[in-house]
Amino acid sequence: MAGGWARDEAVNEQIDISTQEAIERMRLRNANRAVGESAAFCDECDEPIPEARRQAIPGVRLCVDCQSGRDKTRRPTGGINRRGSKDSQLK
């Protein structure tokens, strides 16, 4: 149930739109990922990349340890706060 001037299904529509936008961002991110021949040695530490990893992830350039380190330092992108007040969106 929506409040104010919104239709009854407005909240569900906003959830659906937010979900579709998140899916599209992930698809674009995956489409921009380099795909090609995998490296035999890690680009950062020069350790050999196991054959199983190279076959599982086409175009892999980092070993498991270096990729794990990057994943830990990467911050997730925040979504849009559609339900917050205007003041909270300005911060």
Secondary structure, DSSP 4 states (H G I P E B T S, - for coil): ---TTS-TTHHHHHHHHHHHHHHHHHHHHHHTS--SSPPSB-TTT-PBPPHHHHHHSTT--S-HHHHHHHHHHPPPPP---SSS-HHHHH-
